[in-house]
Amino acid sequence: MKALVYNGPREVSVEEVPDPKIEQPTDVLVEITTTNICGSDLHMYEGRTDMERGRVLGHENLGHVFEVGAAVKQVKAGDWVCLPFNVACGFCKNCERGLTGFCLTANPGSAGAAYGFADMGPYSGGQAEFLRVPFADFNCLKLPEDAPEKQNDYVMLSDIFPTGYHATELAEVKPGESVVIYGAGPVGLMAAYSCVLKGASKIIVVDRHPDRLKLAAGIGAIAIDDSKDSPVEQVLHLTNGEGADKGCECVGYQAHDPAGSEQPNLTLNNLVQSVRPTGVLGVVGVFVPEDPHSPDKLGKKGMIAFDMGRFWFKGQKMATGQANVKAYNRQLRDLIHADKAKPSFLISHELDLNEAPTAYKHFDTRDDGWTKVVLKPSR
C-alpha cells in the first residue's frame, strides 16, 4: 500500500509499504478514505521528538472496515468508522473511568497510546491506504448513513474537534461566560467553535495569522492579533479590566513571540494574566517531558518559567492533558449528523495522499491559507 513515511527532520515521502494485517482477533482493518495532517504531526516532522525513521504518520483517520478479526462483535465489514487518535483497550483502570487518552494497556510502561506518534506505542499511522485498528469494538466510532457525504466533518472527530471541546471542558466553560483562547490553529478554532456550541457570551481568540483570525471571526469570535499590541491588554480592555471568565491554551511548547523567538512559557503566562481571579484554565497545547532541541534552557528539560505567583495570587485553577476522545466523540458525531455542527469550515486544502510531502512543507511554515489539510488516499 501507499503510505506517508517519516525519513528524518522535514523529510517525509509517500512510499510502498507492506499492507497491515490482522494481528489479534480483536483487530479490524480499515480502508482509509480521509486522513488529516495535524499540528502535532509537525512536532515529529520538525525533528523535535524521537520519532523512528520509517514510521507511517497520521492519527486523524476515517474510512470503512474491510476485514474483521474473529473476536470482533460490534463492528462489521462495510461499516464507516472514525478512529480516535487514542488507541485504548477499554478495560484498564483508566479506560473504565473514561480516561482513554491514558490507557494503561495499549502502550505498556506508559499511560496513553496513539497511531503514528512518537513514544505512543508501535502503531502505524493512517496517512496511508489502510490502517490496523486494535481493540476495534472499543475504538471504532460507527458513523451514520451520511458518512460518505460528510467525511470532512466526521474525520474531525478523530482528534481536533474533541480536543478543542476538551479544552473547554477542562476550563469548565458555561453558557453566558466569556472565554479567551490562545492559538487559532485547528484546535484553537475548534475550542472557539465549542464555546459557540456551549453558548459562551464572548469568545476572544488570540493569534497573529490573518487567515486563522479570519476563520475565528467567521464563527463569531473576537479576533485579536498579538503582533499589533499586547494581547493581555487587549483582552483586559474587552472585559472591562477584569479578564475573561475562562481560558484555553491551544499552542503549547513551541509558542513564538511576534518577532519569531520561541518562548515555551509565553502563551501560558499570558493566559494567567488574561483570565480573571478564580477563573479556570484548560491547557491542551502540547507540552513534553523533555525537548532537547529547544532553544530555551528550561525547555530542554521539559520545564517552563511559569508565573506561579500570579496564578496562585489570583486563585485560578488549571487542568491539562490530551483529550479522551471517546468521552466526546459520540455526542459531537450526533451534532454533525443533525446539521448542528460543521467542523469542516476550517479545511483549506483537500489533496491526494501523494501531495502530502508538499502539504507538510506549507503547513509547517504556516503559509497563508494553509489552515487545515485533508488527505484522500486512493489506489
C-alpha positions in Angstrom: 0.0 0.0 0.0 1.0 3.7 -0.3 1.8 5.5 3.0 3.5 8.6 4.2 6.8 7.7 5.8 8.9 9.7 8.2 12.5 9.8 7.0 14.0 12.4 9.3 13.5 16.1 10.2 11.4 17.7 7.5 11.8 14.7 5.2 8.6 12.7 4.5 7.8 10.7 1.4 4.9 8.6 0.0 6.2 5.1 -0.4 5.1 1.5 -0.9 5.0 -0.3 2.5 3.6 -3.7 3.5 -0.2 -3.9 3.9 -1.3 -4.1 7.6 -2.7 -7.5 8.7 -5.0 -8.8 11.4 -2.6 -9.4 14.3 -5.1 -10.1 17.1 -8.6 -11.4 16.9 -9.8 -8.1 18.3 -8.4 -6.1 15.3 -10.1 -4.8 12.2 -8.5 -3.4 9.1 -9.9 -0.1 7.8 -9.5 1.3 4.2 -8.7 4.9 4.8 -10.7 7.4 2.7 -9.9 10.6 4.7 -7.0 11.5 6.9 -5.7 14.8 8.2 -2.4 16.5 8.8 -2.4 17.6 12.5 -0.3 20.3 14.1 1.0 17.6 16.4 2.4 15.8 13.4 4.7 18.8 13.0 6.5 18.1 16.2 7.8 14.9 14.6 8.2 16.4 11.1 10.4 19.1 12.6 12.6 16.6 14.4 11.5 17.8 17.9 10.7 14.2 19.0 12.5 10.8 18.9 10.2 9.5 16.1 11.7 6.5 14.4 12.6 6.7 10.8 10.4 4.6 8.6 7.3 5.0 10.7 4.0 5.9 9.0 2.5 9.1 10.3 -1.1 10.1 10.8 -3.5 9.9 13.7 -6.7 11.6 12.4 -8.3 8.9 10.4 -11.6 7.8 8.8 -12.7 5.1 6.4 -14.7 1.9 6.1 -14.0 -1.5 7.6 -12.9 -4.2 5.1 -11.6 -7.1 7.3 -12.7 -8.1 10.8 -10.9 -10.2 13.4 -12.6 -13.3 14.8 -13.3 -11.8 18.2 -14.9 -8.5 16.9 -18.6 -8.4 17.6 -20.0 -4.9 17.1 -18.1 -3.7 14.0 -18.9 -5.2 10.7 -17.2 -5.2 7.3 -18.5 -2.2 5.3 -19.1 0.0 8.4 -17.9 3.6 8.1 -15.9 4.4 11.2 -13.8 7.3 12.6 -10.9 6.3 14.8 -10.0 8.3 17.9 -6.3 9.1 17.9 -6.1 7.5 21.3 -5.5 3.7 21.0 -7.2 2.3 24.1 -8.1 -1.1 25.4 -11.4 -0.3 27.1 -10.8 -2.4 30.2 -7.9 -1.0 32.2 -8.4 1.2 35.2 -8.2 4.4 33.3 -10.3 3.3 30.3 -13.1 2.2 32.7 -13.1 5.7 34.1 -13.4 7.2 30.6 -9.7 8.4 30.6 -9.0 6.7 27.2 -6.1 9.1 26.5 -4.2 7.5 29.3 -4.8 3.8 28.6 -2.5 1.5 30.6 -2.6 -1.4 28.3 -2.1 -0.2 24.7 1.4 1.2 25.4 3.0 -0.9 28.2 5.1 1.2 30.6 3.3 4.4 29.6 -0.1 6.0 30.0 -1.5 6.6 26.6 -1.1 5.3 23.0 -1.8 6.7 19.5 -1.4 6.0 15.8 1.8 7.1 14.1 3.1 9.1 17.0 6.5 9.3 18.9 6.6 7.5 22.2 2.9 6.5 21.9 3.3 2.8 21.1 4.1 0.8 18.0 1.0 1.6 16.0 1.3 2.7 12.4 -0.4 5.9 11.3 -3.3 6.3 8.9 -1.8 8.7 6.3 -2.0 5.6 4.2 -4.4 3.4 2.3 -5.1 1.0 5.1 -4.9 1.0 8.9 -4.9 -1.7 11.5 -7.2 -0.8 14.4 -6.6 -2.7 17.7 -9.4 -3.3 20.3 -11.7 -2.5 17.4 -15.1 -2.9 19.1 -14.0 -0.2 21.6 -12.0 2.1 19.4 -14.2 2.3 16.2 -16.9 5.0 16.3 -19.5 3.9 13.8 -20.9 6.6 11.6 -24.4 7.2 10.2 -25.5 6.7 6.7 -24.4 10.2 5.7 -20.8 9.4 6.3 -19.7 9.3 2.7 -21.0 12.8 2.1 -19.8 14.2 5.4 -16.4 12.7 5.6 -14.7 16.0 6.0 -16.8 16.8 9.0 -16.8 13.4 10.7 -13.0 13.0 10.3 -12.6 15.9 12.7 -14.0 13.6 15.4 -10.7 11.7 15.4 -8.8 14.5 17.2 -9.2 18.2 16.8 -13.0 18.6 17.4 -12.9 16.5 20.6 -9.6 18.1 21.6 -11.0 21.6 21.2 -14.1 20.6 23.1 -11.9 19.0 25.8 -10.1 22.4 26.3 -13.5 24.0 27.1 -14.4 21.1 29.4 -11.1 21.5 31.3 -11.8 25.2 31.5 -15.3 24.5 32.8 -16.9 26.8 30.2 -20.6 27.5 30.9 -23.3 29.3 28.9 -23.0 33.1 29.2 -19.4 33.2 30.2 -16.5 35.0 28.5 -13.6 32.9 27.2 -10.1 33.7 25.9 -8.4 31.2 23.6 -4.7 31.5 22.8 -4.0 29.9 19.4 -6.2 29.9 16.3 -4.8 26.8 14.8 -7.2 24.0 14.1 -7.5 23.0 17.8 -7.9 26.6 18.9 -10.6 27.2 16.3 -12.4 24.0 17.5 -12.2 25.3 21.0 -13.8 28.6 19.9 -16.4 26.6 17.9 -17.1 24.5 21.0 -17.6 27.7 23.0 -20.2 28.8 20.4 -22.0 25.5 20.8 -21.9 25.9 24.6 -23.4 29.4 24.4 -20.4 31.5 25.6 -21.3 35.2 25.6 -17.9 36.5 24.4 -15.2 34.4 22.7 -11.8 36.0 22.3 -9.2 34.3 20.1 -5.5 35.4 20.1 -3.2 34.6 17.2 -1.3 36.6 14.5 -2.0 34.7 11.3 -4.6 36.7 9.3 -6.2 33.6 7.7 -6.7 31.9 11.0 -8.1 35.1 12.7 -10.5 35.5 9.7 -11.8 32.0 10.4 -12.2 32.8 14.1 -14.2 36.0 13.3 -16.3 34.0 10.9 -17.7 31.9 13.7 -18.5 34.9 15.8 -15.3 35.2 17.9 -13.4 38.4 18.6 -10.1 38.0 16.8 -7.0 39.6 18.4 -3.7 40.0 16.6 -1.0 39.8 19.2 1.6 41.3 16.8 -0.3 44.6 16.9 -0.5 45.2 20.7 -0.2 43.3 24.0 -2.8 40.5 23.9 -3.2 40.7 27.6 -4.1 44.4 27.4 -6.5 43.8 24.6 -8.3 41.1 26.5 -8.5 43.2 29.6 -9.9 46.1 27.5 -12.6 43.8 26.1 -13.5 42.5 29.6 -13.7 45.9 31.4 -10.3 45.3 33.1 -11.5 42.1 34.8 -10.2 39.4 32.5 -12.1 36.6 30.8 -14.1 34.1 33.0 -12.3 31.1 31.5 -9.3 30.5 29.2 -7.9 27.8 26.9 -4.3 27.3 25.9 -4.1 25.7 22.4 -0.5 26.5 21.4 1.9 24.6 23.6 5.7 24.4 24.0 6.6 25.8 20.6 5.0 29.2 21.2 6.7 32.1 19.5 6.6 35.8 20.1 5.6 38.1 17.2 9.3 38.5 16.3 9.7 34.8 15.8 11.6 33.9 19.0 10.4 30.6 20.6 9.2 31.1 24.2 7.6 27.9 25.6 6.1 29.8 28.5 4.6 32.7 26.5 1.0 31.7 25.9 0.5 30.0 29.3 1.7 33.0 31.2 -0.3 35.4 29.0 -3.4 33.2 29.8 -2.8 33.6 33.5 -2.8 37.3 33.1 -5.8 37.3 30.7 -8.2 35.3 32.9 -9.9 36.9 35.9 -9.2 35.9 39.6 -10.7 32.5 40.4 -11.0 31.7 36.7 -10.2 28.3 35.2 -7.6 27.4 32.6 -7.8 24.5 30.2 -4.5 23.6 28.6 -4.5 21.2 25.6 -1.4 22.7 23.8 1.3 20.0 23.8 4.0 20.3 26.5 6.6 17.5 26.5 8.7 15.9 29.3 11.9 16.9 27.5 12.7 18.8 24.3 16.5 18.5 23.6 16.2 20.8 20.6 14.5 23.6 22.5 16.4 27.0 22.3 15.2 27.5 25.9 17.4 26.1 28.7 14.5 25.0 30.8 12.6 23.8 27.8 15.3 21.3 27.1 14.2 19.6 30.3 10.5 19.9 29.7 10.2 22.8 32.1 9.0 26.4 31.7 9.3 29.6 33.8 5.6 29.6 34.9 4.1 32.7 36.6 3.2 30.6 39.7 3.0 33.7 41.9 0.3 35.5 39.8 -1.5 32.2 39.2 -1.6 31.5 43.0 -2.5 35.0 43.9 -5.4 35.1 41.5 -6.7 31.8 42.9 -7.0 30.3 39.5 -7.4 26.6 38.6 -5.7 24.7 35.7 -6.5 21.4 34.1 -4.3 19.8 31.4 -3.7 16.8 29.2 -4.6 15.3 25.9 -8.2 14.6 25.1 -10.0 11.4 26.0 -11.7 11.4 22.6 -14.3 8.8 23.4 -15.7 11.0 26.1 -17.0 13.4 23.5 -17.0 11.8 20.0 -20.5 10.3 20.1 -22.2 13.5 21.1 -20.2 15.5 18.6 -20.9 13.0 15.9 -24.6 13.4 16.6 -24.4 17.2 16.3 -22.8 16.7 12.9 -25.4 14.2 11.8 -28.2 16.6 12.9 -26.5 19.5 11.0 -26.0 21.4 14.3 -22.2 21.3 13.8 -20.0 21.6 10.7 -16.3 21.5 11.8 -15.1 21.2 8.2 -15.3 25.0 7.9 -11.6 25.2 8.8 -10.4 23.0 5.9 -8.3 24.9 3.5 -6.9 22.1 1.3 -8.2 18.7 0.2 -5.4 16.8 -1.5 -4.4 13.4 -2.7 -2.1 11.4 -0.4 0.7 11.8 -3.0 0.7 15.5 -2.3 1.3 15.1 1.4 5.0 16.0 1.4 4.3 19.3 -0.2 1.4 19.9 2.1 3.6 19.3 5.2 6.0 21.9 3.9 3.3 24.6 3.5 1.6 23.7 6.8 4.9 23.7 8.7 5.9 27.2 7.5 2.4 28.4 8.3 2.0 29.7 4.8 -1.0 31.9 4.3 -4.2 30.0 3.7 -2.9 26.6 4.9 -5.1 26.2 7.9 -6.1 22.5 7.7 -5.1 19.8 5.2 -7.3 16.8 4.5 -5.7 13.9 2.5 -7.5 11.4 0.3 -5.7 8.1 -0.2 -6.5 6.4 -3.4 -5.2 3.2 -5.0 
